[in-house]
């Protein structure tokens, strides 16, 4: 099995060391696997899309603005 090396902040390493019963390699494998599944799903969705990159960026900006307004309203 191939090996990868991962850099993490010192405080995270200390917290991980306090939970020695956790198999951190397995946690990382699962997280990577889930991210790959998300990427594959996104590729499946976008390969059928007729949106241009410009359209997608504009749509993303509109969604971000809408979400910002929504969460800002919750704060007040």
C-alpha positions in Angstrom: 0.0 0.0 0.0 1.4 3.4 -0.9 2.3 5.8 2.0 1.6 9.5 2.1 3.0 12.1 4.5 0.8 14.7 6.0 1.8 18.0 7.7 -0.4 19.2 10.6 -0.1 22.0 13.1 1.6 21.2 16.4 -1.5 21.8 18.5 -3.4 19.3 16.4 -0.7 16.7 16.8 -0.8 17.1 20.6 -4.6 16.6 20.5 -4.2 13.5 18.4 -1.6 12.1 20.8 -4.1 12.5 23.6 -6.5 10.1 21.7 -4.1 7.2 21.1 -7.0 4.8 20.8 -8.0 6.4 17.5 -6.5 4.9 14.2 -5.6 8.2 12.6 -4.5 6.6 9.4 -8.0 5.1 9.0 -9.6 8.5 9.8 -7.5 10.1 7.0 -8.3 7.2 4.6 -12.0 7.7 5.2 -11.9 11.5 4.8 -9.9 11.1 1.5 -12.4 8.5 0.3 -15.4 10.7 1.1 -13.7 13.7 -0.7 -13.0 11.5 -3.8 -16.7 10.4 -3.8 -17.8 14.1 -3.7 -15.4 14.9 -6.6 -16.7 12.0 -8.7 -20.3 13.1 -8.0 -19.5 16.7 -9.0 -17.8 15.5 -12.2 -20.9 13.4 -13.0 -23.2 16.4 -12.5 -21.0 18.9 -14.4 -20.4 16.7 -17.4 -24.1 16.9 -18.2 -24.2 20.7 -17.6 -24.6 23.2 -20.4 -23.3 26.1 -18.2 -20.2 27.8 -19.2 -17.5 28.5 -16.7 -18.6 32.2 -16.7 -22.2 31.1 -16.0 -21.1 28.9 -13.1 -19.0 31.6 -11.5 -21.9 34.1 -11.7 -24.3 31.5 -10.3 -21.8 30.8 -7.4 -21.6 34.6 -6.7 -25.4 34.9 -6.5 -25.6 31.9 -4.2 -22.9 33.3 -1.9 -24.7 36.7 -1.8 -28.0 35.0 -1.0 -26.5 32.9 1.8 -24.7 35.9 3.2 -28.0 37.9 3.4 -29.7 34.9 4.9 -27.2 34.4 7.7 -26.8 38.1 8.3 -30.6 38.4 8.8 -30.4 35.6 11.4 -27.9 37.6 13.4 -30.2 40.5 13.8 
